[in-house]
Amino acid sequence: MLILRIIRTVVRSRRAPDLSVQQFRSLFFLNLQPNATLSDIAENIGLTLPSMSKMIDNLVSRELVTRHICPTDRRRVRLMLTASGKALIDQALLAVQSALADRLTNLPAAERTAIARAMQTLRPIVTLEGR
C-alpha cells in the first residue's frame, strides 16, 4: 500500500492539470491494452458506456486517443493511444521509475538485488502477462 501511495503521488504530479484522474487512468489502460474497446475501458474504470463514450470523445478531440473501426465488424471500435497520448504516459512512467529508484538507492546492493528478483517473479502474476 505504501508503494502505491508513492506511485499515485508521482503520477498525479505528472498528470496534465486539464486531465481528470479517470481520463489519465483510461490512457494508462490503453497503454497496457492497445486496441481495447470502449466496453473494456468502461469496465476497468468503472463508468457507464455513455459516460465512457463522452470521455473518449474528449480524449480523441485532444488527439490523445484514436478510434479504429474493426474491419470484420464495423460496430466494434478499437481505441489506441496517439503518439501524444503515449508520450504523456511514458513521461509519467519514467517519473515513477525515477522516484522509486531514488528511494531504493540507499539500500545495500544485496537488498536491491533481492527486490529486483522478487519483482521479476511477481511480474507475470500482477500484470496482464498473467492472464
C-alpha positions, 0 to 999 in steps of 0.5 A: 500500500505504501508503494502505491501511495508513492506511485499515485503521488508521482503520477498525479504530479505528472498528470496534465492539470486539464486531465481528470484522474479517470481520463489519465487512468483510461490512457494508462489502460490503453497503454497496457491494452492497445486496441481495447474497446470502449466496453473494456475501458468502461469496465476497468474504470468503472463508468457507464458506456455513455459516460465512457463514450463522452470521455473518449470523445474528449480524449480523441478531440485532444488527439490523445486517443484514436478510434479504429473501426474493426474491419470484420465488424464495423460496430466494434471500435478499437481505441489506441493511444496517439503518439501524444497520448503515449508520450504523456504516459511514458513521461509519467512512467519514467517519473515513477521509475525515477522516484522509486529508484531514488528511494531504493538507492540507499539500500545495500546492493544485496537488498536491491538485488533481492527486490529486483528478483522478487519483482521479476517473479511477481511480474507475470502474476500482477500484470496482464502477462498473467492472464 
